[in-house]
Amino acid sequence: MYQWFERPRAYSRGWGEKNAPANESADHALGRRRGGWGTKLPIVTDGAGLPLKVRLSPGQSHESRYFELLLEAIRIGRRSGTVRQRPQRVAGDKGYSHRWIRQWRRKRGIPAVIPERKDQRAHRRGRPPKFEREQYRRRNVIERCLGWLKEARAVATRYEKLALHYLASIHIVMIRRYLRALANRA
């Protein structure tokens, strides 16, 4: 019985490393969070709830870390042939109320609809940031888009081990969403 435990393993490079693609993250976008292991989906949508860009992040990392990466990656083509990179407005919950996010969007001239956290109100110097309550109520399109994405079983349960495969399944669901939106226009 001791010989079985003392034998060297057949694999020496570690679990899952031999078949992983070169651009796969080491943690496979899995992280510890309340309720166990999970993956977060920081997402950007347009005003109608169509997803524009999505990233995968480990469960323990905050979505605000991916704010700049997501918004910089968006390119929307116009009929004139020019590309629009700057949104008309950025909406987010109180988790996106950080000084560096406010500075980033102020430098680009993007108005924000992000409420200020209580701890920031107590330590603020100067006037409060502008906040439009009616526009903030439209933020639910993001939550509805996430709910719609998670109606797809592959997105809700994440059976894929590799983050690239999981992201590909999310992109397929996003394509289905776009096709449905185009069919409704016609």
CNS distance restraints for C-alpha pairs under 8 A (distance, minus, plus):
assign (resid   1 and name CA) (resid   5 and name CA) 7.25 0.50 0.50
assign (resid   2 and name CA) (resid   6 and name CA) 6.29 0.50 0.50
assign (resid   3 and name CA) (resid   7 and name CA) 6.10 0.50 0.50
assign (resid  13 and name CA) (resid  17 and name CA) 6.50 0.50 0.50
assign (resid  13 and name CA) (resid  18 and name CA) 6.85 0.50 0.50
assign (resid  14 and name CA) (resid  18 and name CA) 7.74 0.50 0.50
assign (resid  16 and name CA) (resid  20 and name CA) 6.48 0.50 0.50
assign (resid  20 and name CA) (resid  24 and name CA) 6.46 0.50 0.50
assign (resid  20 and name CA) (resid 162 and name CA) 7.47 0.50 0.50
assign (resid  24 and name CA) (resid  28 and name CA) 6.71 0.50 0.50
assign (resid  24 and name CA) (resid 162 and name CA) 7.25 0.50 0.50
assign (resid  24 and name CA) (resid 163 and name CA) 6.80 0.50 0.50
assign (resid  24 and name CA) (resid 164 and name CA) 6.57 0.50 0.50
assign (resid  25 and name CA) (resid  29 and name CA) 6.87 0.50 0.50
assign (resid  25 and name CA) (resid 163 and name CA) 7.46 0.50 0.50
assign (resid  27 and name CA) (resid  31 and name CA) 7.48 0.50 0.50
assign (resid  27 and name CA) (resid  58 and name CA) 7.60 0.50 0.50
assign (resid  28 and name CA) (resid  58 and name CA) 7.87 0.50 0.50
assign (resid  28 and name CA) (resid 161 and name CA) 7.19 0.50 0.50
assign (resid  28 and name CA) (resid 162 and name CA) 5.60 0.50 0.50
assign (resid  28 and name CA) (resid 163 and name CA) 4.88 0.50 0.50
assign (resid  29 and name CA) (resid  39 and name CA) 5.94 0.50 0.50
assign (resid  29 and name CA) (resid  56 and name CA) 5.99 0.50 0.50
assign (resid  29 and name CA) (resid  57 and name CA) 5.05 0.50 0.50
assign (resid  29 and name CA) (resid  58 and name CA) 4.38 0.50 0.50
assign (resid  29 and name CA) (resid  59 and name CA) 7.61 0.50 0.50
assign (resid  29 and name CA) (resid 163 and name CA) 5.86 0.50 0.50
assign (resid  30 and name CA) (resid  37 and name CA) 6.37 0.50 0.50
assign (resid  30 and name CA) (resid  38 and name CA) 5.42 0.50 0.50
assign (resid  30 and name CA) (resid  39 and name CA) 5.19 0.50 0.50
assign (resid  30 and name CA) (resid  57 and name CA) 7.21 0.50 0.50
assign (resid  30 and name CA) (resid  58 and name CA) 4.48 0.50 0.50
assign (resid  30 and name CA) (resid  59 and name CA) 6.08 0.50 0.50
assign (resid  31 and name CA) (resid  37 and name CA) 5.43 0.50 0.50
assign (resid  31 and name CA) (resid  38 and name CA) 5.52 0.50 0.50
assign (resid  31 and name CA) (resid  39 and name CA) 6.41 0.50 0.50
assign (resid  31 and name CA) (resid  58 and name CA) 4.26 0.50 0.50
assign (resid  31 and name CA) (resid  59 and name CA) 4.21 0.50 0.50
assign (resid  31 and name CA) (resid  60 and name CA) 5.38 0.50 0.50
assign (resid  31 and name CA) (resid  61 and name CA) 7.78 0.50 0.50
assign (resid  32 and name CA) (resid  36 and name CA) 5.80 0.50 0.50
assign (resid  32 and name CA) (resid  37 and name CA) 4.65 0.50 0.50
assign (resid  32 and name CA) (resid  38 and name CA) 6.32 0.50 0.50
assign (resid  32 and name CA) (resid  58 and name CA) 7.44 0.50 0.50
assign (resid  32 and name CA) (resid  59 and name CA) 5.44 0.50 0.50
assign (resid  32 and name CA) (resid  60 and name CA) 5.42 0.50 0.50
assign (resid  33 and name CA) (resid  37 and name CA) 6.01 0.50 0.50
assign (resid  33 and name CA) (resid  38 and name CA) 6.57 0.50 0.50
assign (resid  33 and name CA) (resid  59 and name CA) 5.32 0.50 0.50
assign (resid  33 and name CA) (resid  60 and name CA) 5.34 0.50 0.50
assign (resid  37 and name CA) (resid  59 and name CA) 6.81 0.50 0.50
assign (resid  38 and name CA) (resid  58 and name CA) 6.72 0.50 0.50
assign (resid  38 and name CA) (resid  59 and name CA) 4.90 0.50 0.50
assign (resid  39 and name CA) (resid  56 and name CA) 6.63 0.50 0.50
assign (resid  39 and name CA) (resid  57 and name CA) 5.82 0.50 0.50
assign (resid  39 and name CA) (resid  58 and name CA) 4.94 0.50 0.50
assign (resid  39 and name CA) (resid  59 and name CA) 4.67 0.50 0.50
assign (resid  40 and name CA) (resid  56 and name CA) 5.97 0.50 0.50
assign (resid  40 and name CA) (resid  57 and name CA) 5.18 0.50 0.50
assign (resid  40 and name CA) (resid  58 and name CA) 6.07 0.50 0.50
assign (resid  40 and name CA) (resid  59 and name CA) 5.39 0.50 0.50
assign (resid  40 and name CA) (resid  63 and name CA) 7.65 0.50 0.50
assign (resid  41 and name CA) (resid  54 and name CA) 6.47 0.50 0.50
assign (resid  41 and name CA) (resid  55 and name CA) 5.88 0.50 0.50
assign (resid  41 and name CA) (resid  56 and name CA) 5.18 0.50 0.50
assign (resid  41 and name CA) (resid  57 and name CA) 6.47 0.50 0.50
assign (resid  41 and name CA) (resid  63 and name CA) 7.96 0.50 0.50
assign (resid  42 and name CA) (resid  54 and name CA) 5.86 0.50 0.50
assign (resid  42 and name CA) (resid  55 and name CA) 5.66 0.50 0.50
assign (resid  42 and name CA) (resid  56 and name CA) 6.71 0.50 0.50
assign (resid  42 and name CA) (resid  57 and name CA) 7.37 0.50 0.50
assign (resid  42 and name CA) (resid  63 and name CA) 5.63 0.50 0.50
assign (resid  42 and name CA) (resid  66 and name CA) 7.03 0.50 0.50
assign (resid  42 and name CA) (resid  67 and name CA) 7.99 0.50 0.50
assign (resid  43 and name CA) (resid  51 and name CA) 7.02 0.50 0.50
assign (resid  43 and name CA) (resid  52 and name CA) 7.56 0.50 0.50
assign (resid  43 and name CA) (resid  53 and name CA) 5.80 0.50 0.50
assign (resid  43 and name CA) (resid  54 and name CA) 4.41 0.50 0.50
assign (resid  43 and name CA) (resid  55 and name CA) 6.63 0.50 0.50
assign (resid  43 and name CA) (resid  70 and name CA) 7.53 0.50 0.50
assign (resid  43 and name CA) (resid 142 and name CA) 7.78 0.50 0.50
assign (resid  44 and name CA) (resid  51 and name CA) 5.98 0.50 0.50
assign (resid  44 and name CA) (resid  52 and name CA) 5.52 0.50 0.50
assign (resid  44 and name CA) (resid  53 and name CA) 5.29 0.50 0.50
assign (resid  44 and name CA) (resid  54 and name CA) 6.46 0.50 0.50
assign (resid  44 and name CA) (resid  70 and name CA) 7.00 0.50 0.50
assign (resid  44 and name CA) (resid  71 and name CA) 7.56 0.50 0.50
assign (resid  44 and name CA) (resid 142 and name CA) 7.47 0.50 0.50
assign (resid  45 and name CA) (resid  49 and name CA) 5.41 0.50 0.50
assign (resid  45 and name CA) (resid  50 and name CA) 5.28 0.50 0.50
assign (resid  45 and name CA) (resid  51 and name CA) 4.24 0.50 0.50
assign (resid  45 and name CA) (resid  52 and name CA) 5.10 0.50 0.50
assign (resid  45 and name CA) (resid  53 and name CA) 7.14 0.50 0.50
assign (resid  45 and name CA) (resid 141 and name CA) 7.80 0.50 0.50
assign (resid  45 and name CA) (resid 142 and name CA) 6.22 0.50 0.50
assign (resid  45 and name CA) (resid 145 and name CA) 7.72 0.50 0.50
assign (resid  46 and name CA) (resid  50 and name CA) 5.54 0.50 0.50
assign (resid  46 and name CA) (resid  51 and name CA) 6.59 0.50 0.50
assign (resid  46 and name CA) (resid  52 and name CA) 6.71 0.50 0.50
assign (resid  47 and name CA) (resid 141 and name CA) 7.12 0.50 0.50
assign (resid  48 and name CA) (resid 141 and name CA) 6.82 0.50 0.50
assign (resid  49 and name CA) (resid 141 and name CA) 4.92 0.50 0.50
assign (resid  49 and name CA) (resid 142 and name CA) 6.05 0.50 0.50
assign (resid  49 and name CA) (resid 144 and name CA) 7.25 0.50 0.50
assign (resid  49 and name CA) (resid 145 and name CA) 5.61 0.50 0.50
assign (resid  50 and name CA) (resid 145 and name CA) 6.94 0.50 0.50
assign (resid  50 and name CA) (resid 177 and name CA) 7.36 0.50 0.50
assign (resid  50 and name CA) (resid 178 and name CA) 7.20 0.50 0.50
assign (resid  51 and name CA) (resid 145 and name CA) 7.02 0.50 0.50
assign (resid  51 and name CA) (resid 174 and name CA) 6.72 0.50 0.50
assign (resid  52 and name CA) (resid  74 and name CA) 7.02 0.50 0.50
assign (resid  53 and name CA) (resid  70 and name CA) 6.45 0.50 0.50
assign (resid  53 and name CA) (resid  73 and name CA) 7.58 0.50 0.50
assign (resid  53 and name CA) (resid  74 and name CA) 6.77 0.50 0.50
assign (resid  54 and name CA) (resid  70 and name CA) 7.19 0.50 0.50
assign (resid  55 and name CA) (resid  66 and name CA) 7.92 0.50 0.50
assign (resid  55 and name CA) (resid  70 and name CA) 7.47 0.50 0.50
assign (resid  55 and name CA) (resid 167 and name CA) 7.65 0.50 0.50
assign (resid  56 and name CA) (resid 163 and name CA) 7.46 0.50 0.50
assign (resid  56 and name CA) (resid 167 and name CA) 7.18 0.50 0.50
assign (resid  57 and name CA) (resid  61 and name CA) 6.62 0.50 0.50
assign (resid  57 and name CA) (resid  63 and name CA) 7.71 0.50 0.50
assign (resid  61 and name CA) (resid  65 and name CA) 7.60 0.50 0.50
assign (resid  63 and name CA) (resid  67 and name CA) 6.92 0.50 0.50
assign (resid  63 and name CA) (resid  95 and name CA) 7.99 0.50 0.50
assign (resid  64 and name CA) (resid  95 and name CA) 6.94 0.50 0.50
assign (resid  64 and name CA) (resid  96 and name CA) 5.63 0.50 0.50
assign (resid  66 and name CA) (resid  70 and name CA) 6.06 0.50 0.50
assign (resid  67 and name CA) (resid  71 and name CA) 6.35 0.50 0.50
assign (resid  67 and name CA) (resid 101 and name CA) 7.81 0.50 0.50
assign (resid  68 and name CA) (resid  72 and name CA) 5.94 0.50 0.50
assign (resid  68 and name CA) (resid 101 and name CA) 7.94 0.50 0.50
assign (resid  69 and name CA) (resid  73 and name CA) 6.21 0.50 0.50
assign (resid  70 and name CA) (resid  74 and name CA) 6.80 0.50 0.50
assign (resid  71 and name CA) (resid  85 and name CA) 7.99 0.50 0.50
assign (resid  71 and name CA) (resid  86 and name CA) 7.95 0.50 0.50
assign (resid  72 and name CA) (resid  85 and name CA) 7.33 0.50 0.50
assign (resid  74 and name CA) (resid  85 and name CA) 6.00 0.50 0.50
assign (resid  75 and name CA) (resid  83 and name CA) 6.11 0.50 0.50
assign (resid  75 and name CA) (resid  84 and name CA) 5.86 0.50 0.50
assign (resid  75 and name CA) (resid  85 and name CA) 5.07 0.50 0.50
assign (resid  76 and name CA) (resid  83 and name CA) 5.50 0.50 0.50
assign (resid  76 and name CA) (resid  84 and name CA) 5.04 0.50 0.50
assign (resid  76 and name CA) (resid  85 and name CA) 6.42 0.50 0.50
assign (resid  77 and name CA) (resid  81 and name CA) 6.44 0.50 0.50
assign (resid  77 and name CA) (resid  82 and name CA) 6.12 0.50 0.50
assign (resid  77 and name CA) (resid  83 and name CA) 4.55 0.50 0.50
assign (resid  77 and name CA) (resid  84 and name CA) 6.22 0.50 0.50
assign (resid  78 and name CA) (resid  82 and name CA) 5.59 0.50 0.50
assign (resid  78 and name CA) (resid  83 and name CA) 5.99 0.50 0.50
assign (resid  78 and name CA) (resid  84 and name CA) 7.11 0.50 0.50
assign (resid  86 and name CA) (resid 108 and name CA) 7.83 0.50 0.50
assign (resid  86 and name CA) (resid 110 and name CA) 7.29 0.50 0.50
assign (resid  87 and name CA) (resid 110 and name CA) 6.88 0.50 0.50
assign (resid  88 and name CA) (resid 110 and name CA) 6.50 0.50 0.50
assign (resid  88 and name CA) (resid 111 and name CA) 7.21 0.50 0.50
assign (resid  89 and name CA) (resid 110 and name CA) 5.89 0.50 0.50
assign (resid  89 and name CA) (resid 111 and name CA) 5.15 0.50 0.50
assign (resid  89 and name CA) (resid 112 and name CA) 5.66 0.50 0.50
assign (resid  89 and name CA) (resid 113 and name CA) 7.19 0.50 0.50
assign (resid  90 and name CA) (resid 110 and name CA) 7.04 0.50 0.50
assign (resid  90 and name CA) (resid 111 and name CA) 6.47 0.50 0.50
assign (resid  90 and name CA) (resid 112 and name CA) 4.75 0.50 0.50
assign (resid  90 and name CA) (resid 113 and name CA) 5.99 0.50 0.50
assign (resid  90 and name CA) (resid 114 and name CA) 7.74 0.50 0.50
assign (resid  91 and name CA) (resid 112 and name CA) 5.89 0.50 0.50
assign (resid  91 and name CA) (resid 113 and name CA) 4.57 0.50 0.50
assign (resid  91 and name CA) (resid 114 and name CA) 5.70 0.50 0.50
assign (resid  91 and name CA) (resid 135 and name CA) 7.96 0.50 0.50
assign (resid  91 and name CA) (resid 136 and name CA) 6.54 0.50 0.50
assign (resid  91 and name CA) (resid 139 and name CA) 6.16 0.50 0.50
assign (resid  92 and name CA) (resid  96 and name CA) 5.94 0.50 0.50
assign (resid  92 and name CA) (resid 113 and name CA) 6.55 0.50 0.50
assign (resid  92 and name CA) (resid 114 and name CA) 5.17 0.50 0.50
assign (resid  92 and name CA) (resid 115 and name CA) 7.93 0.50 0.50
assign (resid  92 and name CA) (resid 136 and name CA) 7.86 0.50 0.50
assign (resid  92 and name CA) (resid 139 and name CA) 6.94 0.50 0.50
assign (resid  93 and name CA) (resid  97 and name CA) 7.44 0.50 0.50
assign (resid  93 and name CA) (resid 114 and name CA) 5.82 0.50 0.50
assign (resid  93 and name CA) (resid 115 and name CA) 6.65 0.50 0.50
assign (resid  94 and name CA) (resid 114 and name CA) 6.31 0.50 0.50
assign (resid  94 and name CA) (resid 115 and name CA) 5.54 0.50 0.50
assign (resid  94 and name CA) (resid 116 and name CA) 6.27 0.50 0.50
assign (resid  94 and name CA) (resid 117 and name CA) 5.92 0.50 0.50
assign (resid  96 and name CA) (resid 101 and name CA) 7.11 0.50 0.50
assign (resid  96 and name CA) (resid 114 and name CA) 6.90 0.50 0.50
assign (resid  97 and name CA) (resid 101 and name CA) 7.04 0.50 0.50
assign (resid  97 and name CA) (resid 102 and name CA) 7.31 0.50 0.50
assign (resid  97 and name CA) (resid 114 and name CA) 6.24 0.50 0.50
assign (resid  97 and name CA) (resid 115 and name CA) 6.76 0.50 0.50
assign (resid  97 and name CA) (resid 116 and name CA) 5.87 0.50 0.50
assign (resid  97 and name CA) (resid 117 and name CA) 6.71 0.50 0.50
assign (resid  98 and name CA) (resid 102 and name CA) 6.37 0.50 0.50
assign (resid  99 and name CA) (resid 103 and name CA) 6.16 0.50 0.50
assign (resid 100 and name CA) (resid 104 and name CA) 6.00 0.50 0.50
assign (resid 101 and name CA) (resid 105 and name CA) 6.25 0.50 0.50
assign (resid 102 and name CA) (resid 106 and name CA) 5.95 0.50 0.50
assign (resid 102 and name CA) (resid 112 and name CA) 7.92 0.50 0.50
assign (resid 103 and name CA) (resid 107 and name CA) 6.05 0.50 0.50
assign (resid 104 and name CA) (resid 108 and name CA) 6.67 0.50 0.50
assign (resid 105 and name CA) (resid 109 and name CA) 6.06 0.50 0.50
assign (resid 105 and name CA) (resid 110 and name CA) 5.11 0.50 0.50
assign (resid 105 and name CA) (resid 111 and name CA) 7.14 0.50 0.50
assign (resid 105 and name CA) (resid 112 and name CA) 7.58 0.50 0.50
assign (resid 106 and name CA) (resid 110 and name CA) 5.96 0.50 0.50
assign (resid 106 and name CA) (resid 111 and name CA) 7.24 0.50 0.50
assign (resid 112 and name CA) (resid 130 and name CA) 7.90 0.50 0.50
assign (resid 112 and name CA) (resid 131 and name CA) 7.48 0.50 0.50
assign (resid 113 and name CA) (resid 130 and name CA) 7.89 0.50 0.50
assign (resid 113 and name CA) (resid 131 and name CA) 5.68 0.50 0.50
assign (resid 113 and name CA) (resid 132 and name CA) 6.12 0.50 0.50
assign (resid 113 and name CA) (resid 133 and name CA) 7.80 0.50 0.50
assign (resid 113 and name CA) (resid 135 and name CA) 6.69 0.50 0.50
assign (resid 113 and name CA) (resid 136 and name CA) 5.68 0.50 0.50
assign (resid 114 and name CA) (resid 131 and name CA) 6.74 0.50 0.50
assign (resid 114 and name CA) (resid 136 and name CA) 7.27 0.50 0.50
assign (resid 115 and name CA) (resid 131 and name CA) 6.43 0.50 0.50
assign (resid 116 and name CA) (resid 120 and name CA) 6.54 0.50 0.50
assign (resid 116 and name CA) (resid 121 and name CA) 6.73 0.50 0.50
assign (resid 116 and name CA) (resid 129 and name CA) 7.73 0.50 0.50
assign (resid 117 and name CA) (resid 121 and name CA) 6.42 0.50 0.50
assign (resid 118 and name CA) (resid 122 and name CA) 6.53 0.50 0.50
assign (resid 119 and name CA) (resid 123 and name CA) 6.73 0.50 0.50
assign (resid 120 and name CA) (resid 124 and name CA) 5.84 0.50 0.50
assign (resid 121 and name CA) (resid 128 and name CA) 7.85 0.50 0.50
assign (resid 124 and name CA) (resid 128 and name CA) 7.58 0.50 0.50
assign (resid 132 and name CA) (resid 136 and name CA) 6.29 0.50 0.50
assign (resid 133 and name CA) (resid 137 and name CA) 6.40 0.50 0.50
assign (resid 134 and name CA) (resid 138 and name CA) 7.08 0.50 0.50
assign (resid 135 and name CA) (resid 139 and name CA) 7.27 0.50 0.50
assign (resid 139 and name CA) (resid 143 and name CA) 7.44 0.50 0.50
assign (resid 140 and name CA) (resid 144 and name CA) 6.11 0.50 0.50
assign (resid 141 and name CA) (resid 145 and name CA) 6.02 0.50 0.50
assign (resid 142 and name CA) (resid 146 and name CA) 6.31 0.50 0.50
assign (resid 143 and name CA) (resid 147 and name CA) 6.16 0.50 0.50
assign (resid 144 and name CA) (resid 148 and name CA) 6.05 0.50 0.50
assign (resid 145 and name CA) (resid 149 and name CA) 6.15 0.50 0.50
assign (resid 146 and name CA) (resid 150 and name CA) 6.16 0.50 0.50
assign (resid 147 and name CA) (resid 151 and name CA) 6.40 0.50 0.50
assign (resid 148 and name CA) (resid 152 and name CA) 7.52 0.50 0.50
assign (resid 149 and name CA) (resid 155 and name CA) 6.70 0.50 0.50
assign (resid 149 and name CA) (resid 156 and name CA) 7.76 0.50 0.50
assign (resid 149 and name CA) (resid 170 and name CA) 7.45 0.50 0.50
assign (resid 149 and name CA) (resid 173 and name CA) 6.66 0.50 0.50
assign (resid 149 and name CA) (resid 174 and name CA) 7.43 0.50 0.50
assign (resid 150 and name CA) (resid 155 and name CA) 5.37 0.50 0.50
assign (resid 150 and name CA) (resid 156 and name CA) 4.56 0.50 0.50
assign (resid 151 and name CA) (resid 155 and name CA) 7.55 0.50 0.50
assign (resid 151 and name CA) (resid 156 and name CA) 6.67 0.50 0.50
assign (resid 152 and name CA) (resid 156 and name CA) 6.29 0.50 0.50
assign (resid 152 and name CA) (resid 173 and name CA) 7.14 0.50 0.50
assign (resid 153 and name CA) (resid 157 and name CA) 6.04 0.50 0.50
assign (resid 154 and name CA) (resid 158 and name CA) 5.59 0.50 0.50
assign (resid 154 and name CA) (resid 159 and name CA) 6.62 0.50 0.50
assign (resid 154 and name CA) (resid 166 and name CA) 7.88 0.50 0.50
assign (resid 154 and name CA) (resid 169 and name CA) 6.76 0.50 0.50
assign (resid 154 and name CA) (resid 170 and name CA) 7.99 0.50 0.50
assign (resid 155 and name CA) (resid 166 and name CA) 7.29 0.50 0.50
assign (resid 155 and name CA) (resid 169 and name CA) 6.86 0.50 0.50
assign (resid 155 and name CA) (resid 170 and name CA) 6.14 0.50 0.50
assign (resid 158 and name CA) (resid 166 and name CA) 6.60 0.50 0.50
assign (resid 159 and name CA) (resid 166 and name CA) 7.92 0.50 0.50
assign (resid 160 and name CA) (resid 165 and name CA) 6.17 0.50 0.50
assign (resid 160 and name CA) (resid 166 and name CA) 5.63 0.50 0.50
assign (resid 161 and name CA) (resid 165 and name CA) 7.59 0.50 0.50
assign (resid 161 and name CA) (resid 166 and name CA) 7.64 0.50 0.50
assign (resid 162 and name CA) (resid 166 and name CA) 6.50 0.50 0.50
assign (resid 163 and name CA) (resid 167 and name CA) 6.03 0.50 0.50
assign (resid 164 and name CA) (resid 168 and name CA) 6.14 0.50 0.50
assign (resid 165 and name CA) (resid 169 and name CA) 6.35 0.50 0.50
assign (resid 166 and name CA) (resid 170 and name CA) 6.39 0.50 0.50
assign (resid 167 and name CA) (resid 171 and name CA) 6.22 0.50 0.50
assign (resid 168 and name CA) (resid 172 and name CA) 6.27 0.50 0.50
assign (resid 169 and name CA) (resid 173 and name CA) 6.38 0.50 0.50
assign (resid 170 and name CA) (resid 174 and name CA) 6.19 0.50 0.50
assign (resid 171 and name CA) (resid 175 and name CA) 6.15 0.50 0.50
assign (resid 172 and name CA) (resid 176 and name CA) 6.35 0.50 0.50
assign (resid 173 and name CA) (resid 177 and name CA) 6.34 0.50 0.50
assign (resid 174 and name CA) (resid 178 and name CA) 6.36 0.50 0.50
assign (resid 175 and name CA) (resid 179 and name CA) 6.18 0.50 0.50
assign (resid 176 and name CA) (resid 180 and name CA) 6.18 0.50 0.50
assign (resid 177 and name CA) (resid 181 and name CA) 6.25 0.50 0.50
assign (resid 178 and name CA) (resid 182 and name CA) 6.15 0.50 0.50
assign (resid 179 and name CA) (resid 183 and name CA) 6.12 0.50 0.50
assign (resid 180 and name CA) (resid 184 and name CA) 6.27 0.50 0.50
assign (resid 181 and name CA) (resid 185 and name CA) 6.51 0.50 0.50
assign (resid 182 and name CA) (resid 186 and name CA) 6.61 0.50 0.50
